[in-house]
Amino acid sequence: MQLTKVLYRGLMSSAGYIILSLFIFTNSVLFIALNSVYQSNIKQQLALLSASTQISNSVLPSPTNKTTLQNQVAKLTNQSDFIISSLVRDKSEAYAASMDSKFNSTSLLIIGENYNLEVQFRSFWRIHLKTFLGYNFLYGLICILSIMFTQRRLFKHWKILIQLEMWASRQAKDDNFKFFISSEKYHLVNTIRKLNNQRIEAKKSGQEIDHLIRSQAFLDQVTGLGNRRYFDNRLEALLQEEGEVRGAVFFINFATLDKLKNLQGKKATAYYVKNYANLLIPYLDDTQQSIVARLTYSEFAILIPFVDAKIVEKVASELIDKSQRLALPFGLDQTTSCYIGVKMFDQTETSFHILAETDLALRAAQLQGPSSWFMYEANYLPESEVKGSVRWRISLEKALKSRHFLLDLKPVNTFTGKVEQFDATLKMIDEQQNLIAACIFMPMARKSGMIAEIDKLALELALEELAQLETTPISVRLHIDSLLNRDFDLWLVRFLKQNSTMMPRVIIEISEFELTNNVKQIRQLLKIVKRYNGNVMVSQVGLYVVDLSYLNLLSVDSLKLHPSISGLLQNKYENQLFIKSLVGVANTQKQKVIATGIESESQIKKLKHLGVDCFQRN
């Protein structure tokens, strides 16, 4: 409800009641006054005519006497503005009524002994109608001019209230809508502006605290990469995922940094540390969820899930080549600059076992002399699971053509047991009717340029599932490759229009890393999703060390924590602190926080205590 409209209608109706009351009152007073004058004049005329009546009493009835009497009355009639006509009648002449009132005239019968006198007066309205019309025209003109003048005087103040309500209406839909009223004359506006600025500052402060917690707990301060704690968390979370989990860990020792530190000191060497970190950043991949971390001064680590031996060999060889070509001070031997130890693993192994064997592989590489790499278990994957890019492309094309994909729905529960939503994970059915997880085929789909088509199919499958569910929403992951593709964007807008009635139950899910790096490019598209009542969820929150400034640019409904944060919180205080700060930020913007990777009741109790809204079990 708009306050300005309610107030305007109230003021106008009140003004109308006042004008109507004054109209009735003033016209009543005018009528009483003019009627009093009219009646007084009538009485005067009747007094004059009564003399003729007295004369008629002493005159015998005859035609001559009647004519004489009529002439006397006619003379009085001509002298009066009130009398229209008069007629002397014999007593024997019949008269229908003693009084006949009309709009133009009023007739009266004066009865005498020998003659009766019929007199026709001008009516009250015939005499005073113009007076009433003139008064009411002047009254209406004064009222209109008064209203116009008052409205003109008030509008410059009223428009501030209208603008304030417009801002409130837009801000209710878009929490980041700017406060645009510049006037500083009004205490109400100044107070709202001050409160809004405080709200924005509190939100930014919460985001800054969240980023500070992330950076202090999980970030290397020199390079901006993850630290050892960050790397350990991600590895443990990966090993706890459902299904077949495998991958490779790379320990990289850039030995030149130790030599530079001894020669020039830490501060002077920081430039080369950052340069080498930049060399490793391209190996970050949100689709594959690969991460890069700095473990010690000269040692770095890369974790690449769901990778085969051929890609591991390619990555290791690339790193050796890039490390030897990195620009270094003159006199340093680049042939002994880089050593890499690699360990391929599956979920049957513990994180301690994996890291220990990776370290052994690194030491073995260092014993070889010049820059080299060593894999602890070179033939880890069975040959049947290793596919080249061409084979993957053929398999994906066949699966798309025959729609050999399905959605695995995992419930997200509230702490009361209610199913809040379903998270849809896409799986592919291969030629042998095996189910292949998205984390395995999506990196190959990206290389083959087929992610947009797969995302379209995922949305279509979600609608089919929604048709079978009553009210529960479904979240569907869309990848940045699709959202930055213009053809996909046009298709998505058509999809939203065609299925607008279903959109309140569709949750568009996008990873935090992809959103942070592309928020300005996809901002308008996500606004269109919101316009059609769709929901937006940011997933994998906490997987990478980023800030929450993207929340200031678009409207987000929920934040889904990465399992490495919420699934490993029991004995990790920094994870609990991070969740607490994120919940504080989310509460200020009315967003839900969803925890994932939950396995025990004690974790659920802890999450409830921290203020998380929903959780998802493994």
C-alpha positions in Angstrom: 0.0 0.0 0.0 1.3 3.4 -1.0 1.2 6.0 1.9 1.2 9.0 -0.5 -1.9 7.7 -2.3 -3.7 7.0 0.9 -2.8 10.4 2.3 -3.7 12.2 -1.0 -7.1 10.4 -1.2 -7.7 11.2 2.5 -6.8 14.9 2.0 -8.9 15.2 -1.1 -12.0 13.5 0.5 -11.6 15.7 3.6 -11.3 18.8 1.4 -14.4 17.6 -0.5 -16.4 17.1 2.8 -15.4 20.6 4.0 -16.3 22.3 0.7 -19.6 20.5 0.6 -20.4 21.4 4.2 -19.5 25.0 3.6 -21.6 24.9 0.4 -24.7 23.6 2.3 -24.1 26.0 5.2 -23.6 29.2 3.2 -26.4 28.4 0.8 -28.7 27.8 3.8 -27.8 31.1 5.4 -28.2 32.9 2.0 -31.6 31.3 1.5 -32.8 32.2 5.0 -31.7 35.8 4.6 -33.1 36.3 1.1 -36.4 34.5 2.0 -36.8 36.8 5.0 -36.5 39.8 2.7 -38.8 38.2 0.2 -41.5 37.5 2.8 -41.2 41.0 4.1 -41.8 42.5 0.6 -44.8 40.2 0.2 -46.2 41.4 3.4 -45.8 45.0 2.3 -47.5 44.4 -1.0 -50.3 42.6 0.8 -50.8 45.6 3.1 -51.2 47.9 0.1 -53.7 45.5 -1.5 -55.7 45.1 1.7 -56.8 48.7 1.2 -58.5 47.7 -2.1 -60.1 44.9 -0.3 -61.5 47.3 2.3 -62.9 49.5 -0.5 -64.5 46.5 -2.1 -66.4 45.9 1.1 -68.3 49.2 0.8 -69.1 49.0 -2.9 -72.1 47.2 -4.2 -71.4 44.5 -6.8 -71.9 45.9 -10.3 -69.9 45.9 -13.6 -68.9 49.5 -13.2 -67.8 49.2 -9.7 -65.8 46.0 -10.6 -64.1 47.9 -13.4 -63.2 50.8 -11.1 -61.9 48.4 -8.4 -59.8 46.5 -11.1 -58.2 49.8 -12.3 -57.2 50.6 -8.7 -55.6 47.2 -8.2 -53.9 47.3 -11.6 -52.3 50.7 -10.6 -50.9 49.1 -7.5 -49.7 46.1 -9.5 -47.8 48.3 -12.0 -46.0 50.1 -9.1 -44.7 46.8 -7.7 -41.8 44.6 -8.9 -43.2 41.6 -7.0 -46.7 41.5 -8.4 -47.1 40.0 -11.9 -50.9 40.4 -12.3 -54.0 40.9 -10.2 -57.7 40.1 -11.0 -60.9 41.1 -9.2 -63.4 38.3 -9.1 -67.0 38.2 -8.1 -67.9 36.1 -5.1 -69.9 33.9 -7.4 -66.8 33.0 -9.5 -65.3 29.7 -8.6 -61.6 29.4 -7.6 -59.9 26.0 -7.5 -57.5 26.7 -4.7 -56.5 29.5 -2.4 -52.8 29.1 -3.2 -50.9 27.8 -6.2 -47.1 27.7 -6.0 -44.9 27.4 -9.1 -41.3 28.0 -10.0 -42.0 31.3 -11.7 -45.0 32.6 -9.7 -47.1 32.3 -6.6 -50.8 33.0 -6.6 -52.8 34.2 -3.6 -56.6 34.8 -3.1 -57.7 37.7 -0.9 -61.3 37.2 0.1 -63.5 40.3 0.6 -67.2 40.8 1.5 -68.4 41.6 -2.1 -65.3 40.8 -4.3 -62.4 38.5 -4.2 -58.9 39.6 -5.3 -56.6 37.1 -7.0 -52.9 38.2 -7.0 -50.0 36.5 -8.8 -46.6 37.3 -7.2 -43.1 36.6 -8.7 -41.7 33.4 -7.0 -38.7 33.5 -4.7 -36.5 31.6 -7.2 -37.5 33.9 -10.1 -36.3 36.8 -8.1 -33.2 35.3 -6.5 -32.0 32.5 -8.8 -29.4 34.7 -10.4 -28.2 35.7 -7.0 -27.8 32.1 -6.0 -26.1 31.1 -9.3 -23.7 34.1 -9.1 -22.8 33.3 -5.5 -22.2 29.6 -6.1 -20.1 30.3 -9.2 -18.0 32.7 -7.2 -17.8 30.1 -4.3 -16.7 27.3 -6.8 -14.1 29.6 -8.4 -12.7 30.5 -5.0 -12.6 26.8 -4.0 -10.8 25.7 -7.2 -8.3 28.6 -7.0 -7.7 27.8 -3.3 -7.1 24.1 -4.0 -4.8 24.9 -6.9 -2.8 27.4 -4.9 -2.6 25.1 -1.9 -1.6 22.1 -4.1 1.1 24.2 -5.7 2.4 25.4 -2.4 2.4 21.8 -1.0 3.6 19.9 -4.0 7.3 20.9 -3.6 7.1 19.3 -0.1 4.7 16.5 -1.2 7.0 15.3 -4.1 9.7 14.6 -1.5 7.3 12.2 0.2 6.4 10.7 -3.2 10.2 10.2 -4.0 10.7 8.7 -0.6 8.0 6.2 -1.2 9.3 5.4 -4.7 12.7 4.7 -3.2 11.2 2.5 -0.5 9.2 0.5 -3.1 12.3 0.0 -5.3 14.5 -0.7 -2.4 12.1 -3.5 -1.2 12.7 -5.2 -4.5 16.4 -4.4 -4.9 18.3 -4.1 -1.6 21.1 -2.3 -3.4 18.9 0.5 -5.0 20.6 3.8 -4.3 19.0 6.5 -2.1 18.5 9.3 -4.7 16.8 12.1 -2.7 19.3 15.0 -2.5 17.2 17.4 -0.4 18.5 18.1 3.1 15.7 20.3 4.4 13.6 17.6 6.0 14.4 15.8 9.2 12.6 12.6 8.0 14.6 12.4 4.8 17.9 13.2 6.6 17.1 10.5 9.2 16.3 7.9 6.6 19.4 8.8 4.6 21.5 8.4 7.7 19.9 5.1 8.6 20.3 3.8 5.1 24.0 4.8 5.1 24.5 3.1 8.4 22.8 0.0 6.9 25.1 0.1 3.9 28.1 0.6 6.1 27.1 -2.3 8.4 26.6 -4.5 5.4 30.0 -3.5 4.0 31.5 -3.9 7.4 30.1 -7.4 7.7 31.4 -8.2 4.2 34.8 -6.8 5.1 34.9 -8.9 8.4 33.8 -11.9 6.4 36.7 -11.3 3.9 39.1 -10.6 6.7 38.2 -13.9 8.4 38.6 -15.7 5.1 41.9 -14.1 4.3 43.4 -14.4 7.7 42.3 -18.0 8.1 42.7 -19.4 4.6 44.8 -16.9 2.6 48.6 -16.5 2.1 49.2 -12.8 2.7 52.0 -12.4 0.1 50.5 -14.2 -2.9 46.8 -14.1 -2.3 46.7 -17.9 -2.8 45.3 -20.3 -0.3 47.4 -21.4 2.7 48.2 -24.8 4.1 45.0 -24.8 6.2 43.0 -23.9 3.1 44.6 -26.7 1.1 44.0 -29.4 3.8 40.3 -28.4 4.2 39.7 -28.8 0.5 41.4 -32.1 0.3 39.5 -33.5 3.3 36.2 -32.2 1.9 36.9 -33.8 -1.5 37.6 -37.2 0.1 34.2 -37.0 1.9 32.2 -36.4 -1.3 29.7 -39.1 -2.5 30.5 -41.4 -5.4 33.9 -42.3 -6.8 36.4 -39.6 -5.9 39.8 -39.4 -7.4 42.3 -36.8 -8.3 45.9 -35.6 -8.1 48.0 -33.6 -5.7 51.1 -31.6 -6.9 53.7 -30.4 -4.5 55.9 -27.8 -6.3 59.2 -26.7 -4.9 60.5 -23.6 -6.6 64.0 -23.9 -5.1 65.2 -20.6 -6.6 63.1 -18.7 -4.0 65.2 -20.1 -1.2 68.4 -19.0 -2.9 67.0 -15.5 -3.5 65.8 -15.3 0.1 69.3 -16.1 1.4 70.9 -13.6 -1.0 68.4 -10.7 -0.8 66.1 -11.3 2.1 62.3 -11.9 2.2 61.2 -8.4 1.3 63.4 -8.2 -1.8 62.3 -11.7 -2.9 58.5 -11.0 -2.5 58.3 -9.8 -6.1 59.5 -13.1 -7.5 57.2 -15.0 -5.1 54.2 -13.1 -6.5 55.4 -13.7 -10.1 55.6 -17.4 -9.5 52.2 -17.4 -7.8 50.7 -15.7 -10.9 52.3 -18.5 -13.0 50.2 -21.0 -11.1 46.9 -19.1 -11.0 45.7 -20.4 -14.4 45.4 -23.8 -12.9 42.5 -22.6 -10.8 39.3 -24.0 -12.4 35.9 -23.6 -10.7 34.2 -26.2 -12.9 36.7 -28.8 -11.9 37.1 -27.2 -8.5 40.9 -27.3 -8.7 42.8 -25.1 -6.2 46.3 -23.6 -5.8 47.9 -23.0 -2.4 51.2 -21.8 -1.0 52.5 -24.3 1.7 55.8 -22.8 2.7 58.1 -20.0 1.5 59.1 -21.9 -1.7 56.6 -24.7 -1.8 53.3 -24.6 -3.6 50.5 -27.2 -4.0 47.8 -27.8 -6.7 44.8 -30.1 -6.2 43.0 -31.2 -9.3 40.0 -33.5 -8.8 38.9 -36.2 -11.3 42.0 -36.0 -13.5 43.7 -38.8 -15.4 47.4 -39.7 -15.7 47.8 -38.1 -19.2 46.6 -34.7 -18.0 48.8 -35.0 -14.9 51.9 -35.6 -17.1 50.9 -32.7 -19.2 50.4 -30.3 -16.3 53.7 -31.4 -14.6 55.7 -30.9 -17.8 54.1 -27.5 -18.4 55.0 -26.4 -14.8 58.6 -27.4 -15.3 58.8 -25.6 -18.6 57.1 -22.4 -17.3 59.3 -22.4 -14.2 62.5 -22.6 -16.2 61.4 -19.7 -18.4 60.5 -17.4 -15.5 62.6 -14.2 -15.5 65.1 -14.4 -12.6 68.2 -12.3 -11.5 71.3 -12.9 -13.5 73.6 -15.6 -12.2 70.9 -18.0 -10.9 70.8 -21.5 -12.4 67.4 -22.1 -13.9 68.0 -25.8 -14.7 67.7 -26.6 -11.0 64.9 -24.2 -10.2 61.7 -26.4 -10.0 60.9 -29.9 -8.6 57.4 -31.4 -8.6 56.1 -34.4 -6.7 52.7 -35.9 -7.8 50.4 -38.3 -6.1 47.2 -39.6 -7.7 44.6 -40.8 -5.1 41.1 -42.1 -4.6 38.7 -41.9 -1.7 40.0 -45.0 0.0 43.1 -43.1 1.1 43.3 -40.6 4.0 44.5 -37.0 3.5 47.5 -37.8 5.7 48.5 -40.7 3.5 48.1 -38.7 0.3 50.1 -35.7 1.6 52.9 -38.0 2.9 53.3 -39.8 -0.4 53.2 -36.6 -2.3 56.0 -35.3 -0.2 58.0 -38.5 -0.8 57.4 -38.0 -4.5 58.8 -34.4 -4.2 61.9 -35.6 -2.4 62.4 -38.2 -5.1 62.2 -35.5 -7.8 64.8 -33.4 -5.9 67.2 -36.3 -5.8 67.2 -36.5 -9.6 69.3 -33.3 -9.9 68.0 -30.9 -12.6 64.4 -29.6 -12.6 62.1 -32.6 -12.9 58.9 -34.2 -11.6 58.1 -37.5 -10.1 54.7 -39.3 -9.8 54.3 -41.6 -6.8 51.9 -43.9 -8.7 52.0 -43.3 -12.5 49.5 -46.0 -13.5 46.7 -45.0 -11.1 43.7 -45.0 -13.4 42.4 -48.1 -15.2 42.7 -47.7 -18.9 38.9 -48.0 -19.4 38.3 -44.7 -17.5 40.8 -42.7 -19.5 39.2 -40.9 -22.4 40.8 -38.5 -24.8 39.1 -35.2 -25.8 37.7 -36.7 -29.1 36.1 -39.7 -27.3 34.6 -37.4 -24.7 33.2 -35.1 -27.3 31.6 -38.1 -29.2 30.1 -39.5 -25.9 28.7 -36.1 -24.9 27.2 -35.5 -28.3 25.5 -38.9 -28.3 24.2 -38.3 -24.7 22.8 -34.9 -25.7 21.1 -36.2 -28.8 19.4 -39.0 -27.0 18.9 -37.0 -23.8 20.8 -39.5 -21.8 21.0 -37.3 -18.7 19.1 -37.3 -15.4 18.9 -35.2 -12.3 19.8 -36.6 -9.0 17.7 -34.7 -6.4 19.2 -34.2 -2.9 16.9 -32.6 -0.3 17.8 -29.5 1.7 16.2 -29.6 5.1 15.3 -27.1 7.7 16.0 -27.9 11.4 12.4 -28.8 11.8 12.7 -31.6 9.2 10.8 -29.8 6.4 12.3 -30.2 2.9 13.1 -26.6 1.9 14.3 -27.4 -1.7 15.9 -30.0 -3.8 19.5 -29.6 -5.2 19.7 -31.1 -8.7 23.0 -32.7 -9.7 23.2 -33.6 -13.4 24.5 -37.1 -14.3 25.2 -38.6 -17.7 24.3 -42.1 -18.8 27.2 -43.5 -21.0 27.1 -46.2 -23.6 27.5 -48.9 -20.9 24.5 -47.4 -19.0 26.8 -46.2 -16.2 26.1 -43.0 -14.4 28.9 -40.4 -14.7 29.0 -37.5 -12.3 29.0 -33.9 -13.5 32.4 -33.3 -11.9 33.9 -35.8 -14.3 32.2 -34.9 -17.6 31.7 -31.1 -17.2 35.5 -30.3 -17.5 35.5 -32.2 -20.8 32.2 -30.5 -21.8 33.9 -27.2 -21.3 36.9 -28.2 -23.5 34.4 -29.4 -26.1 32.3 -26.2 -25.9 29.1 -28.0 -25.0 28.3 -26.7 -21.5 25.6 -24.3 -22.8 23.6 -27.2 -24.4 24.0 -29.3 -21.2 22.8 -26.4 -19.0 19.7 -26.0 -21.3 18.9 -29.6 -20.9 19.3 -29.4 -17.1 16.7 -26.6 -16.9 14.3 -28.6 -19.1 14.8 -31.7 -16.9 14.2 -29.6 -13.8 10.8 -28.5 -15.2 9.8 -32.1 -15.8 10.7 -32.9 -12.2 8.8 -29.8 -10.9 5.7 -31.0 -12.7 5.8 -34.1 -10.4 6.5 -32.2 -7.2 3.8 -30.2 -5.4 5.5 -27.1 -4.2 9.1 -27.8 -3.4 11.6 -25.7 -5.5 14.6 -27.2 -7.4 18.0 -25.6 -7.8 19.8 -26.0 -11.1 23.5 -25.2 -11.6 24.3 -22.9 -14.5 27.9 -22.4 -15.5 29.6 -19.2 -16.4 30.4 -20.4 -20.0 26.6 -20.5 -20.6 25.8 -17.2 -18.9 28.4 -15.4 -20.9 27.1 -16.9 -24.1 24.7 -14.6 -25.9 22.8 -17.3 -27.7 22.2 -19.1 -24.3 21.1 -15.7 -22.7 18.5 -15.2 -25.4 17.3 -18.8 -25.0 17.1 -18.3 -21.2 15.0 -15.2 -21.6 12.5 -17.1 -23.8 12.6 -20.0 -21.3 11.7 -17.6 -18.5 8.8 -16.1 -20.4 7.4 -19.4 -21.5 7.6 -20.9 -18.0 6.9 -17.8 -15.9 4.3 -19.6 -13.7 7.0 -22.2 -12.7 9.8 -19.8 -12.1 9.1 -19.1 -8.4 10.0 -22.8 -7.9 13.2 -22.6 -10.0 16.5 -21.7 -8.3 19.3 -20.7 -10.6 22.6 -21.8 -8.9 25.9 -20.2 -9.8 29.3 -20.7 -8.0 30.7 -18.0 -6.0 34.1 -18.0 -7.8 32.4 -17.6 -11.2 30.1 -15.0 -9.9 32.8 -12.9 -8.3 34.9 -12.8 -11.5 32.0 -12.0 -13.8 29.4 -10.2 -11.7 29.2 -7.1 -13.9 28.8 -9.2 -17.1 25.9 -11.3 -15.9 24.3 -8.8 -13.5 21.5 -7.8 -16.0 20.8 -11.5 -16.9 20.3 -12.4 -13.2 18.0 -9.3 -12.8 15.9 -10.7 -15.6 15.7 -14.0 -13.7 14.5 -12.1 -10.6 12.0 -10.1 -12.7 10.3 -13.4 -13.7 10.2 -14.4 -10.0 13.1 -16.8 -10.3 15.5 -17.4 -7.4 19.3 -17.0 -7.4 21.5 -19.1 -5.2 25.3 -18.7 -4.8 27.0 -22.1 -4.2 30.4 -23.2 -3.2 30.7 -20.3 -0.8 34.1 -20.5 0.9 35.7 -22.8 -1.6 37.9 -19.8 -2.8 39.0 -16.8 -0.8 36.9 -14.0 -2.3 34.9 -11.1 -0.8 31.2 -10.6 -0.7 31.0 -7.3 -2.6 29.0 -9.1 -5.3 26.0 -9.0 -2.9 26.0 -5.2 -3.3 25.4 -5.5 -7.1 22.6 -8.1 -7.4 19.8 -9.7 -5.4 20.7 -13.1 -4.1 18.2 -15.4 -2.2 20.5 -17.9 -0.6 24.1 -18.8 0.0 25.2 -22.4 0.0 28.4 -23.2 1.8 31.1 -25.5 0.4 31.5 -28.8 2.3 35.1 -27.9 3.2 33.6 -25.1 5.4 30.4 -26.6 6.9 31.3 -30.3 6.7 34.5 -29.8 8.7 33.4 -27.4 11.4 33.4 -29.5 14.5 37.1 -29.1 15.5 37.9 -26.1 13.2 37.3 -22.8 15.0 38.2 -20.8 11.9 35.4 -22.5 10.0 32.9 -21.7 12.7 34.0 -18.1 12.8 33.6 -17.9 9.0 30.1 -19.3 9.1 29.1 -17.0 12.0 30.3 -13.9 10.0 28.6 -15.1 6.8 25.3 -15.6 8.7 25.5 -12.0 10.0 26.0 -10.7 6.5 23.1 -12.8 5.1 20.7 -11.8 7.9 21.1 -8.1 7.0 20.1 -8.9 3.4 17.4 -11.5 4.2 19.3 -14.4 2.6 19.3 -18.0 3.6 22.5 -19.8 4.5 22.6 -23.5 3.5 25.2 -25.9 4.9 26.4 -28.9 2.9 28.4 -32.1 3.6 26.7 -32.8 6.9 27.0 -36.2 8.4 26.3 -36.2 12.1 23.7 -34.8 14.5 26.4 -32.9 16.4 27.2 -31.0 13.2 23.5 -30.2 12.8 23.2 -28.8 16.4 26.3 -26.7 15.9 25.0 -25.3 12.6 21.7 -24.4 14.3 23.6 -22.7 17.1 25.6 -20.7 14.5 22.4 -19.4 12.8 22.4 -21.5 9.6 18.9 -21.8 8.0 19.1 -25.2 6.2 21.4 -28.1 5.8 22.1 -30.9 3.3 23.4 -34.3 4.3 26.0 -36.3 2.4 
